[in-house]
Amino acid sequence: MLFYILLFLGIISLWWHWRARDRMKVTNLTGKYIFITGCDTGFGNMAAKIFDKKGFRVLASCLTETGAKELKAVTSKQLQTVLLDVRDSDSVKKVAAWVKSEVQSEGLWGLVNNAGILGPTAPTDWLDIEHFREPIEVNLIGLINVTINMLPLIKKAKGRIVNVSSVGGRLAFSGGGYFPSKFGVEGFNDSLRRDMKAFGVKVCCIQPGLFKTALTDPAQVLKEKEVIWKKLPPDIKKQYGEEYFQKDAAKKEKLSKICLNKDLSPVIQCMEHALTSLHPHAHYVVGQDAKLFWNPLARMPAVIQDFLLLRNKVELAASNAK
């Protein structure tokens, strides 16, 4: 009995120590520079506004002039915006040079690689290589390119790199380039974290579940999928069945209602912890769907993953013909 009491007290003590350690913050961060990509909408937009209010000197990159103007209109004079297309190497280099001129000898405390797109999500035999190329160019190659160009500034400040990945970087549940791109982000993040440890640079990865952002807009996702469906060869349409598209859309809508997180703030809280904690986490799993379903499922044997994920698939016409 004494053994179990001591074991229980030991577990409580370790948990309390971990919680106390997790709350320890870096001091004197006011006025430090943070560069965030993808600030037009979603996570990046909210992060830029919140970190600006908290006293960071936010350098926010946007893809569009409209996004930059709208962000600038609701933030302090200290926040600066810049146009950046992460697919364009020349654009990345110019922006990196601009950031260097802004931070000067202080260096860059934080880089938040948030820019990303979903791209078409459809069965693989519906797609061509271009459907895969853009998500990989933006979500993976662009992220790597921005990081490489900013690394000297981050090493100078012994700062932080925060890469926004996805539960889709641990578990692929649809066809298309999004999931391969996020698996790639996970691999890059892990190797970078180990490479940078000797320089005092901490590298973190955020793995959100399904959140309500422009990236996951159901209407846009359905529209892109419908365009692809209409262009499919007759033999593939026959294999799937004429009713497949509507039935699949209904299932996806039902899943979205169950899993979609409407409050974006937990993701921003993880970004903040990664940027300000003395002991940031290597990985942050965010969202109830991610914590309770996607992340646990990603750790299960493939046979269980396949069984659960295929239950949400529409049966093909070709299957019924057998």
N, C-alpha and C positions, 0 to 999 in steps of 0.2 A: 504493500500500500504506500509506504514511504517513497519507494522508487517512482511510482506513478505521479505522486505529488511533486517530487523534485523534477520529473520530466515535464510536467505541466508548467511549473514555475520557470523552468529553463526556456521553454517555448515562448512563454509570455515575455520573458526578459529579452530574448532575441528579437521578437516582434517589436517591442518597445524601442530597442536600440536601433532597429532598421527604420522605424518611423521618425525617430529623432534625427538620424543621419539624413533621411530623405528631405527634411525640412531645412537643412543648413543651406544658407544662401551665400553667393559671392557678394562681397561688399563693393561699394563705389562704382556701380554700373551706370549711374545717371550720366547721360551725355555720351555713352558708348555708341559706336556706329553698328547698325544692323542693316544688311542688304537682303531684301525679300523679293523673290520672283513671283510672277503671276498674281499681281495685286488688283487686277481689274474687278474681279468678283470673288465670292467664296472665301475660303480659308485665308488666302493672302490678303484680301481686302480688309477683312476683320482684324487680322493680325497687325497690319500696318496702322490701323486706327488705334487699337489698344496699346501697342508698344509706343506709339507716339505720345499717348496720354501718360504713360508711365515714365516718360523722360528720356527714352532712347532717341538717338538721332537716326531716324528711319530713312533709308534710301530704298524707295519702292519702285520696282520695275513693273511696267504695264505693257501689254501688247498693243493697245490702242490709245490714241490721243483722247478719246472720249473717257475711257477708264481712268487715265491719268488726271484729266481735268476734274472729274467727279470726285476722285479721292482727295485731290489737293483742296477742293472747295470745303471739305468737312474736317480738315486736319489743321494742325498748327503750322506756322511759318517755318518751323524747324524741319518738318518732313519735306523731303525732296523726291520728285518723281523723275523717271527716265524711261524712254521707250526701249523695249528689248524684245527681240524675237530669238528665243534660245536655239532655233534651228539654223540661224545665220551666224557663222563663225566670226565674220567681220563685225557684226553687231555686238557679239559677246566680247570681243577684244576691245572695241571702242568703249563699251560700258565699263569694262574692268579698268581701263585707263582713267576714265572719269571717276570711278570709285577711289582709285589710288590718289588722284589729285584732291579728293575731298577728305579722305582720312589721314593723308600724309604720314607722318612718323608714328602716329598712334596705332595704325593698323585697323583691321576690321574685326570687331568682337564676334559678330554673328552673321552667318550665311544661312538663310532659310530657303532651301530649294523646294518651292511649292508649285511652280508652273507645271501644268499637266493637262492632257486631254484624254477623253475616253476612246474616241474613234469608234468605228462600227463594231458592234458585238453581234455576231451571227455564227452559225455553223461554219466550220473551216472550209467546207467544199462550196460555200457560197462566195468565198472571198478570193481576191487576187493579191499579189504582193504589195500593191500600193495601199491596200486597206491596212496592212501590217506596218508599212514603212513610217507613216506619219506619227502614230503613237510612240513608236520606238525612237524616232528622231527627237520628239519633244520630251517625252518622259524619261528617257535613258541617256541618249547621246547628248541632248541639250543640257541635262543635269550634270553630266560628267564634264562637259566643256566649260560650263560656268564655274564648277568647282575647281578645275585645274587652273583657270585664269585668276581665280580669287585666292588660291592657296597661299601664295607668298604674303598677302595682306593678313590672312587669318593666322598664319604661323608667327608673324610679327607680334600680333596681339595675344598669342596663345589663347585663341578664342574657340568658338563653337561652330560646328556644321550640323545643321538639322535637315535631314532629307525626308520629304513627305512621300512615303510609299503607299501601301494599301494592304488590307487583308488579302487582296488579289495578288500580292507578291508572295503569299504563302500557300494559296489555294486557288486554282484556276477553275471557275465555274461557268465559263462561256468562251466561245471562240473569238478570235480577233487579236490585234496587236497589244491591247492594254495589258493583259496578264503577262505575256513574255517581257514587256517593258518593265513591269513592276518586280518580277522575279530578278531581272537584271539589276534594278536599283538596290535590291536586298544584297546581292552579291557584291556590288560596288561599295555599298555602305560598310559591309563587314570588313572588306580588305582595307578600305580607307581608314576605318577606325583603328585597326592594328598598325597601319603604317604611320599614323599621326600621333600615336601615343608617346613616342620618344620626344616629340616637339611640344608636348603639353597641350595639344589640340584635342578636344573631345568631340566625337562624332556620334550623332544619335539618329535613330530612324523612327518615324511615326507611322503607325499602321492603322489608319482609320477604317471603320466599317463603311456601311452605306449611309452617306449623309446627303441632305437635301441641298445641293448646289447646282450651279449651271451645268456642271459636268454630268450630273445624273438626271437632268431634266427628262422625264419619261416621254414627253411629246417629241423632243428632239431625237432621242434614242430610237423611238418607233419610226420617225420619219426617215432616218438614215437607213434603217433596216428595210423599210418598205421600198425605198429606191433600189436597193440591192435585189430584193425579191422580184421586182418587176423586170429586172434585166437578166434573171437566171434563164439558162437554157431549158427548154420544155422537158427534157429527160430528168433533170434534177427536181423541177417542180412536181413532176409525176411521182418521183420517189418520196417526196415529202408530203404531197397531197395538197390540193387547193385550199383546204381549210386549215392547214398547218399555221400559216401566218397569224390568222385571227386567234386561234387557240393558244399559240405561244405568247402573243401579246397579252392575252387575258391572264395567263399564269404569271407572267412577269409583273403585271400590275398588282396582282394579289400578293406576290412576294415582296414587292416594293412597299406596300402598305404595312406589312408585318415588320419589315426590317429597317425601314428608312428612319434615320435619326434627324430630327428637324432642328435641334439646337447645335450650332457649330462651336459653341464656346469650349466644350471639353477638348477639342483639338487644339485650340489656341492656348488653353491652360497647359497642355503637354509641351507645346512650343516654348512657352514661358519657362516651364520647369527645366527644359533642356538648355535654355540660354542663361538661366540664373542660378541653378542649383550647384552647390559644390560637388555633388555626386549625381550627375544626370544619368538616366537610364540608357542602356544601349538600345532598347526597343520600347516603344509606347504603343500598346494596343488600346484603341479608343472606340467607344460606341458599344451599347449593350449587345447588339447583334454580333459584333466582333468578339467580345469577351465571352458571351454565352454560347455562341454557335460556331462562327467561322474559324476562330483561332483554335478551339478544342478539336474541331473536325480536321483541321490541317495537321494535327499531331496523331491522328488515327491511321490505321492501316488503309491502304488504297481500296481494299474491297468494301470497307465501311463507307469511305468517302463516295465511291461510285454508287453504292446502293442508295444513299441518302440524296445525292445530287440528281441521279437519274430519275428519282421519283417525281421530280418537278419538270421532267421533260415531256413534251407532247409525243405521243406514239406516231410513228411514220406510216404513211400509206403503204410503203414497201413492206413494212412489217406485217400489216394486215393481209397482204397479198400472198404470203407464204402458206 
